[in-house]
Amino acid sequence: MLDINFVRENPELVKQNMEKKFQHSKLNLVDEVLAFDTQFRQTKTKADDLRGLRNKLSREIGVLMGQGKKDEAELTKQKVQSLAVELAELEAKEDPLLAEIRQRMLLIPNIIDPTVPLGKDDKENVERYREGEATLKEFDVPYHIDIMERFAGVDLDAARKVSGNGFYYLIGDVARLHSSILSYARDFMIDRGFDYVIPPYMIRSEVVTGVMSFSEMENMMYKIEGEDLYLIGTSEHSMIGKFIDTILEEKDLPYLYTSYSPCFRKEVGAHGIEERGVYRIHQFEKQEMIVVCKPEDSQKYFEILYKNSVDFFRSLDIPVRVLECCSGDLADLKSKSVDVEAWSPRQQKYFEVGSCSNLTDAQARRLQIRVQGEKGKYFAHTLNNTVVAPPRMLIAFLENNLNADGSISVPLALRPYMGGKERLVPKK
């Protein structure tokens, strides 16, 4: 959410930012916010004037009573009572006006970074660089579910009976591989100076509206019936929510966290909730990284965060590329974002396995996450990035480490978590 003072002083800039994001339908929000803001300030100014006058007259009543001027004091009391009625009417208007302003401010997108390329959607994202050689196998690479089934490692039919499409049972070596990757990701991030956290898996609505836009909320979040609780779609939600309504000491910044959680997503409107696949699913596990820092440091940590993902995937012999997200592909709270994509030898293309975002002070302003510095209080900057999210990541892992005989090579970094195994042998 933007600063209302910024919107007052830069309405055309805010509109231009919407146009860069191809959100032309939202342009009227700026004028509506300014109109309600004018009404609110006029109402508040008038109310403040009445409070001042009421206090002045109240003091006069005491003076008049002390002087024995009871009739004059009584007339002044009547004026005070009349002012109280008028003041109550004005005060009753303040909260509804503030609600109208906030409702619209929550829909106005964050100001995008000047370096963000302009484009309508993800088809116009710009490649930054690649790491690792994206080679083709000398044999046909099966579909990822077929690979898993050769290891008796997945049961989608049973999951469909129990929960429906978009769920899975992972079994045996595949399940162990899944857990090993998460354990390795945890230690990888701890070694890079991040504190490990296991957060709550449910959050209240005030946290939901603080960390994400309404459109994301509708398409992602599962609501707990009868309670003010939502299942998290990523641990970023509860990790940033950890700081709600807090004043942090500048000397304690930055906070560097890596968090594990299961994640739950409705995936409304998403294509690919498949009967045979684990690419886009309703339930998965993820290792995340989160930073809360000073504004002047957020770009530095943005570069650090996505490089961590690149290094993690390369340590598992998976080629990757980094895409700069264009303006139209940025969610409303994001100022800048890159996607990390892994190479798929079967599809002969890269596909997304993580996303790194700098949200500047958008989340902090919604959640009132402030920092006490030498020059006063200011809003923190928040960032997040995926370390790894299996089972989607298993697709890239299995395809890139598959051998012609159907076995899977276990990269050196992962072997301690797989009981020292160098190779996994299929059962079928």
C-alpha positions as CSV (number, residue, x, y, z in Angstrom):
1,M,0.0,0.0,0.0
2,L,1.3,3.5,-0.9
3,D,1.6,6.4,1.4
4,I,-1.5,8.6,1.2
5,N,0.8,11.7,1.2
6,F,2.6,10.3,-1.9
7,V,-0.7,9.8,-3.7
8,R,-1.8,13.4,-2.8
9,E,1.5,14.8,-4.1
10,N,2.0,12.5,-7.1
11,P,-1.4,11.5,-8.5
12,E,-0.3,11.5,-12.1
13,L,2.8,9.4,-11.3
14,V,0.6,6.9,-9.5
15,K,-1.7,6.7,-12.6
16,Q,1.3,6.3,-14.9
17,N,2.5,3.4,-12.8
18,M,-0.9,1.8,-13.3
19,E,-0.6,2.3,-17.0
20,K,2.8,0.6,-17.0
21,K,1.2,-2.4,-15.4
22,F,-1.7,-2.2,-18.0
23,Q,-4.2,-1.7,-15.2
24,H,-6.2,1.0,-17.0
25,S,-9.4,0.0,-15.2
26,K,-7.9,1.2,-11.9
27,L,-7.1,4.7,-12.9
28,N,-10.3,6.1,-11.4
29,L,-9.2,4.8,-8.0
30,V,-6.7,7.6,-7.6
31,D,-9.3,10.3,-8.1
32,E,-11.7,8.5,-5.8
33,V,-9.1,8.3,-3.1
34,L,-8.3,12.0,-3.4
35,A,-12.0,12.9,-3.2
36,F,-12.6,10.9,-0.1
37,D,-9.3,12.1,1.4
38,T,-10.4,15.7,0.9
39,Q,-13.7,15.0,2.6
40,F,-11.9,13.3,5.5
41,R,-9.5,16.1,6.0
42,Q,-12.2,18.7,5.9
43,T,-14.3,16.7,8.3
44,K,-11.4,16.2,10.7
45,T,-10.3,19.8,10.5
46,K,-13.8,21.0,11.4
47,A,-14.0,18.4,14.2
48,D,-10.7,19.5,15.6
49,D,-11.8,23.2,15.5
50,L,-15.0,22.2,17.4
51,R,-13.0,20.3,20.0
52,G,-10.8,23.3,20.5
53,L,-13.9,25.6,20.9
54,R,-15.6,23.1,23.2
55,N,-12.5,23.0,25.4
56,K,-12.3,26.8,25.5
57,L,-15.9,27.2,26.4
58,S,-15.7,24.4,29.1
59,R,-12.8,26.4,30.7
60,E,-15.0,29.5,30.6
61,I,-17.8,27.8,32.4
62,G,-15.5,27.2,35.4
63,V,-14.4,30.8,35.4
64,L,-18.0,32.1,35.2
65,M,-19.2,29.8,38.0
66,G,-16.3,31.1,40.1
67,Q,-17.4,34.7,39.4
68,G,-21.0,33.8,40.4
69,K,-22.3,34.3,36.9
70,K,-24.5,31.3,36.8
71,D,-26.9,32.4,34.0
72,E,-23.9,33.1,31.7
73,A,-22.4,29.8,32.7
74,E,-25.7,28.0,31.9
75,L,-25.8,29.6,28.4
76,T,-22.2,28.5,27.8
77,K,-23.1,25.0,28.9
78,Q,-25.9,24.9,26.3
79,K,-23.4,26.0,23.6
80,V,-21.0,23.2,24.7
81,Q,-23.9,20.7,24.5
82,S,-24.8,21.9,21.0
83,L,-21.2,21.6,20.0
84,A,-21.0,18.1,21.4
85,V,-23.9,17.0,19.1
86,E,-22.4,18.5,16.0
87,L,-19.0,17.0,16.9
88,A,-20.5,13.6,17.3
89,E,-22.0,13.8,13.9
90,L,-18.6,14.8,12.4
91,E,-16.8,12.0,14.3
92,A,-19.3,9.5,13.0
93,K,-18.3,10.3,9.4
94,E,-14.5,9.9,10.0
95,D,-14.2,6.1,10.2
96,P,-16.4,5.4,7.2
97,L,-14.4,7.9,5.1
98,L,-11.2,6.2,6.3
99,A,-12.6,2.8,5.3
100,E,-13.4,4.1,1.8
101,I,-9.9,5.4,1.4
102,R,-8.2,2.2,2.7
103,Q,-10.4,0.0,0.5
104,R,-9.2,1.8,-2.6
105,M,-5.6,2.2,-1.4
106,L,-5.3,-1.6,-1.0
107,L,-6.2,-1.9,-4.7
108,I,-3.6,0.6,-6.0
109,P,-0.4,-1.2,-7.0
110,N,3.0,-0.6,-5.5
111,I,5.4,1.7,-7.6
112,I,7.5,-0.6,-9.8
113,D,11.2,-0.2,-9.8
114,P,12.6,1.9,-12.7
115,T,14.6,-1.1,-14.0
116,V,11.5,-3.3,-14.5
117,P,11.0,-4.0,-18.2
118,L,7.6,-3.0,-19.6
119,G,5.3,-5.8,-20.8
120,K,1.8,-7.0,-20.6
121,D,2.3,-10.5,-19.2
122,D,4.8,-13.3,-18.5
123,K,5.4,-13.8,-22.3
124,E,7.3,-10.5,-22.2
125,N,9.6,-11.3,-19.3
126,V,13.3,-10.8,-20.0
127,E,16.0,-13.3,-19.6
128,R,18.9,-12.1,-17.3
129,Y,21.3,-15.0,-17.6
130,R,21.7,-18.8,-17.5
131,E,23.9,-21.1,-15.4
132,G,24.7,-24.7,-16.3
133,E,24.6,-26.4,-19.6
134,A,21.0,-27.2,-20.7
135,T,21.8,-30.5,-22.5
136,L,19.5,-33.0,-24.1
137,K,19.6,-36.7,-23.0
138,E,20.7,-39.3,-25.5
139,F,17.5,-41.2,-24.7
140,D,13.8,-40.4,-24.4
141,V,13.0,-38.9,-21.0
142,P,9.7,-40.2,-19.7
143,Y,7.0,-38.0,-18.1
144,H,7.8,-37.3,-14.5
145,I,5.0,-39.4,-13.1
146,D,6.2,-42.3,-15.2
147,I,9.6,-42.0,-13.7
148,M,8.2,-41.9,-10.2
149,E,6.0,-44.9,-10.9
150,R,9.0,-46.9,-12.0
151,F,10.3,-46.4,-8.4
152,A,6.8,-47.3,-7.0
153,G,7.1,-43.8,-5.6
154,V,3.8,-42.1,-6.3
155,D,0.1,-43.0,-6.0
156,L,-2.2,-40.4,-7.6
157,D,-5.2,-42.8,-7.9
158,A,-5.5,-43.3,-4.1
159,A,-5.0,-39.5,-3.5
160,R,-7.7,-38.8,-6.0
161,K,-10.1,-41.0,-4.1
162,V,-9.1,-39.5,-0.7
163,S,-8.8,-35.8,-1.7
164,G,-9.5,-35.2,-5.4
165,N,-7.2,-33.9,-8.2
166,G,-4.2,-31.9,-7.2
167,F,-3.1,-34.2,-4.4
168,Y,-0.6,-37.1,-4.2
169,Y,1.0,-39.9,-2.1
170,L,4.8,-40.0,-2.4
171,I,6.3,-43.3,-1.4
172,G,9.7,-45.0,-0.8
173,D,12.7,-43.5,-2.4
174,V,10.7,-40.7,-4.0
175,A,9.3,-39.6,-0.7
176,R,12.7,-39.8,0.9
177,L,14.2,-37.8,-2.0
178,H,11.4,-35.2,-1.4
179,S,12.3,-34.9,2.3
180,S,16.0,-35.0,1.7
181,I,15.8,-32.0,-0.7
182,L,14.0,-30.0,2.0
183,S,16.5,-30.9,4.7
184,Y,19.4,-30.0,2.4
185,A,17.7,-26.7,1.5
186,R,17.3,-25.9,5.3
187,D,21.0,-26.5,6.0
188,F,22.0,-24.7,2.8
189,M,20.3,-21.6,3.9
190,I,21.5,-21.9,7.5
191,D,25.0,-22.0,6.2
192,R,24.3,-18.8,4.4
193,G,23.5,-17.0,7.6
194,F,19.7,-17.4,7.7
195,D,17.8,-18.3,10.9
196,Y,15.6,-21.4,10.5
197,V,12.0,-21.0,11.5
198,I,8.9,-23.2,11.5
199,P,5.9,-20.8,11.4
200,P,2.2,-21.2,12.0
201,Y,0.4,-22.7,9.1
202,M,-2.8,-20.7,9.6
203,I,-3.1,-16.9,9.7
204,R,-5.8,-14.3,10.5
205,S,-7.5,-12.2,7.8
206,E,-5.7,-9.0,8.9
207,V,-2.4,-10.8,8.1
208,V,-3.8,-12.1,4.7
209,T,-4.8,-8.6,3.6
210,G,-1.4,-7.3,4.8
211,V,0.8,-9.7,2.8
212,M,-1.1,-10.0,-0.5
213,S,-3.5,-8.4,-2.9
214,F,-7.3,-9.3,-3.0
215,S,-7.0,-11.0,-6.4
216,E,-4.2,-13.3,-5.1
217,M,-6.2,-14.0,-1.9
218,E,-9.3,-15.1,-3.9
219,N,-7.3,-17.4,-6.2
220,M,-5.1,-18.9,-3.5
221,M,-6.3,-19.0,0.0
222,Y,-8.4,-21.7,1.7
223,K,-10.6,-20.3,4.5
224,I,-11.2,-22.3,7.7
225,E,-15.0,-22.4,8.0
226,G,-16.4,-20.6,11.1
227,E,-13.0,-19.1,12.1
228,D,-11.0,-16.1,11.2
229,L,-8.2,-18.3,9.9
230,Y,-6.7,-19.1,6.5
231,L,-4.3,-21.9,5.5
232,I,-1.1,-20.3,4.2
233,G,-0.2,-20.5,0.6
234,T,3.5,-20.0,1.5
235,S,5.4,-19.5,4.7
236,E,6.2,-15.9,3.6
237,H,2.6,-15.0,4.8
238,S,3.1,-16.0,8.4
239,M,6.7,-15.0,8.5
240,I,6.0,-11.4,7.4
241,G,2.9,-11.5,9.6
242,K,5.2,-12.2,12.5
243,F,6.2,-8.5,12.6
244,I,2.6,-7.1,12.5
245,D,2.2,-3.9,14.6
246,T,5.8,-3.8,15.7
247,I,8.5,-1.2,16.0
248,L,11.9,-2.7,15.2
249,E,15.2,-1.3,16.3
250,E,17.3,-0.3,13.4
251,K,20.4,-1.9,15.0
252,D,18.7,-5.3,14.8
253,L,18.2,-5.2,11.0
254,P,18.3,-7.1,8.8
255,Y,16.2,-10.1,9.8
256,L,17.2,-13.1,7.7
257,Y,14.9,-16.1,7.9
258,T,14.5,-19.4,6.1
259,S,11.2,-21.1,6.9
260,Y,9.7,-24.4,6.2
261,S,6.0,-25.1,5.8
262,P,3.4,-27.1,4.0
263,C,1.5,-24.8,1.5
264,F,-2.1,-24.9,0.4
265,R,-3.4,-23.3,-2.7
266,K,-6.8,-23.3,-4.4
267,E,-5.2,-22.4,-7.8
268,V,-8.4,-20.9,-9.0
269,G,-8.2,-20.2,-12.7
270,A,-4.9,-22.0,-13.0
271,H,-4.5,-24.5,-15.9
272,G,-2.9,-27.8,-15.2
273,I,-4.5,-29.3,-12.1
274,E,-3.8,-32.6,-13.7
275,E,-4.9,-36.1,-13.0
276,R,-1.4,-37.2,-13.8
277,G,1.2,-34.7,-12.6
278,V,2.6,-32.8,-9.6
279,Y,3.5,-29.5,-11.3
280,R,0.5,-27.5,-10.2
281,I,-1.2,-28.9,-7.1
282,H,-3.2,-27.9,-4.1
283,Q,-0.7,-29.1,-1.4
284,F,3.0,-29.0,-1.3
285,E,6.0,-28.2,0.9
286,K,8.5,-25.4,0.6
287,Q,11.6,-23.9,2.0
288,E,11.4,-20.1,1.8
289,M,13.7,-17.1,2.5
290,I,12.5,-13.8,4.0
291,V,14.3,-10.6,4.6
292,V,13.2,-7.5,6.7
293,C,15.6,-4.7,6.2
294,K,16.3,-1.0,5.8
295,P,15.0,0.6,2.6
296,E,18.5,1.3,1.3
297,D,19.5,-2.3,1.6
298,S,16.6,-4.0,-0.1
299,Q,18.0,-4.1,-3.6
300,K,21.2,-5.6,-2.3
301,Y,19.3,-8.4,-0.6
302,F,17.1,-8.9,-3.7
303,E,20.3,-9.9,-5.6
304,I,21.5,-12.1,-2.7
305,L,18.2,-13.9,-2.4
306,Y,17.7,-15.1,-6.0
307,K,21.4,-16.0,-6.3
308,N,20.9,-18.3,-3.4
309,S,18.3,-20.2,-5.4
310,V,20.5,-20.4,-8.4
311,D,23.4,-21.7,-6.4
312,F,21.1,-24.2,-4.7
313,F,19.8,-25.7,-7.9
314,R,23.3,-25.8,-9.5
315,S,24.6,-27.7,-6.4
316,L,22.1,-30.4,-7.5
317,D,23.3,-30.5,-11.1
318,I,20.2,-28.7,-12.4
319,P,20.7,-26.0,-15.1
320,V,18.8,-22.8,-14.5
321,R,18.0,-19.4,-16.0
322,V,16.8,-16.2,-14.3
323,L,14.0,-14.1,-15.9
324,E,13.2,-10.5,-15.0
325,C,9.5,-10.2,-14.6
326,C,7.9,-7.4,-16.7
327,S,5.6,-4.8,-15.4
328,G,2.4,-6.6,-16.3
329,D,3.5,-9.8,-14.7
330,L,4.1,-8.2,-11.3
331,A,1.5,-8.7,-8.5
332,D,0.3,-5.5,-7.0
333,L,2.5,-5.4,-4.0
334,K,5.7,-6.2,-5.9
335,S,8.1,-3.5,-6.9
336,K,10.5,-5.9,-8.7
337,S,10.7,-9.7,-9.2
338,V,12.6,-12.4,-11.0
339,D,11.7,-16.0,-11.7
340,V,14.2,-18.8,-11.4
341,E,13.5,-21.5,-13.9
342,A,14.9,-25.0,-14.1
343,W,15.8,-26.9,-17.3
344,S,13.5,-29.7,-18.4
345,P,15.3,-32.2,-20.7
346,R,11.9,-33.9,-21.6
347,Q,10.2,-30.6,-22.5
348,Q,13.4,-29.1,-23.8
349,K,12.6,-25.8,-22.1
350,Y,12.9,-24.1,-18.8
351,F,10.0,-23.9,-16.3
352,E,9.5,-21.9,-13.1
353,V,10.6,-23.4,-9.8
354,G,10.8,-20.2,-7.7
355,S,10.2,-16.5,-7.6
356,C,12.1,-13.7,-5.8
357,S,10.4,-10.4,-5.0
358,N,11.2,-7.0,-3.5
359,L,8.0,-5.6,-2.0
360,T,9.7,-2.4,-0.7
361,D,7.4,-1.0,2.1
362,A,4.1,-2.2,0.6
363,Q,3.6,-5.1,3.1
364,A,5.2,-3.1,6.0
365,R,2.8,-0.2,5.5
366,R,-0.3,-2.5,5.5
367,L,0.9,-4.4,8.6
368,Q,2.5,-1.4,10.3
369,I,6.0,-2.8,10.5
370,R,8.1,0.2,11.5
371,V,11.7,0.8,12.3
372,Q,13.0,3.1,15.0
373,G,16.1,4.8,13.6
374,E,18.3,7.7,14.5
375,K,16.1,10.1,12.5
376,G,12.8,8.7,13.6
377,K,10.4,6.0,12.6
378,Y,10.1,4.6,9.0
379,F,8.6,1.5,7.3
380,A,10.8,-1.5,6.8
381,H,11.3,-3.2,3.4
382,T,10.4,-6.8,3.0
383,L,11.6,-9.4,0.5
384,N,10.9,-13.1,-0.1
385,N,12.2,-15.9,-2.3
386,T,11.7,-19.6,-2.8
387,V,14.6,-21.8,-1.9
388,V,12.9,-25.0,-3.2
389,A,9.3,-26.2,-3.5
390,P,9.0,-30.0,-4.0
391,P,7.3,-31.9,-5.5
392,R,7.5,-29.5,-8.4
393,M,11.2,-29.3,-8.0
394,L,11.3,-33.1,-8.2
395,I,10.4,-32.9,-11.9
396,A,13.6,-31.0,-12.7
397,F,15.6,-33.2,-10.4
398,L,14.4,-36.5,-11.8
399,E,14.7,-35.5,-15.4
400,N,18.2,-34.0,-15.1
401,N,19.6,-36.8,-13.0
402,L,18.0,-39.6,-14.9
403,N,20.3,-42.2,-16.5
404,A,19.7,-44.4,-19.6
405,D,19.2,-47.5,-17.4
406,G,16.3,-45.7,-15.5
407,S,18.4,-45.1,-12.4
408,I,18.7,-41.7,-10.8
409,S,22.1,-40.2,-9.8
410,V,22.2,-38.6,-6.4
411,P,24.4,-35.4,-6.5
412,L,27.2,-35.3,-4.0
413,A,25.5,-32.5,-1.9
414,L,22.4,-34.6,-1.3
415,R,24.0,-38.0,-0.5
416,P,24.4,-37.4,3.3
417,Y,20.6,-36.9,3.4
418,M,20.0,-40.0,1.4
419,G,21.9,-42.4,3.6
420,G,25.0,-42.1,1.4
421,K,23.3,-43.5,-1.7
422,E,25.0,-42.5,-5.0
423,R,22.2,-43.9,-7.2
424,L,18.6,-44.9,-6.9
425,V,17.5,-48.0,-8.8
426,P,13.9,-48.4,-10.1
427,K,11.7,-51.2,-8.9
428,K,10.0,-51.6,-12.3
